[in-house]
Amino acid sequence: MTFEEAIKALENNTEWKVILEALDKDREALINDFHSPEILDNSQALARLGGEIASVDRIIKSFKGGTN
């Protein structure tokens, strides 16, 4: 079984949908952190936050790639 086949097999699983929703919410929370003055004034924090968002994006794309 391939990764894509495994993801496809999970798409009708209620728990899987909850996981995808949680990842989407985490991504949105990270994006909202860009509005924080503490983050905006700290280049290292901005870089870390950008990396975190990119990581979550990659996970979401990998997981949803098999369900689209």
N, C-alpha and C positions, 0 to 999 in steps of 0.2 A: 504494500500500500504506500502511496506517495503522500507527501505532506498535503497537497491539494485535495487528494481523495479523503484524507482524514478530516480535513476542515469541512469538506462538502458533507461528510457523514454526520457532522455535528450540527449542521445548520438548523435542524428542526428541534434541537434539544433546548428546552427552556433554560437550563442552567447556562448553556453556551451564550444564549441571547443576553442573559444578565451579565456575563463576563464582558461581552462586547460593549454593552451599555456603560458598564463601569469604566472601561478603557476610554470611551468617548467623553465621559464626565471628567476623568482625570486629565485628559488632554485639554478640555475647556478650562479647567481650573488652572492648569499651567499657563495657558494663554492669558487668562485674567491676571496672573501674577505680574505680567508685563506692566500693569497699571500701578504697581506698587512703587512709591518713591524710593524705597530702600533698594529695590532692584534696579531702577532706572539710573541711580547714582553710582552703581557699582558695576564696572565692566566685567569683572570676574563672575559676578552673580548672573549678569545677562548672558554671558557665554555658557555657563552651566545650565541655565534655564533653557536656552536655545538647544543645547544638547539633549536635555531631558525631553523636550517637545519632539525633537527629531526621532529619538528612540521610541517614544510612544507611537508616533506616526508610522514608523516602520513596522511595529508590531501590529497595529490596526490594519495597515495595508496587507500584511501577510495573512492575517486571520480573515479579513473580509475578502481577500482576493479569491479564496476558494468558495465564497458564498454568493458572488455576483454573477 
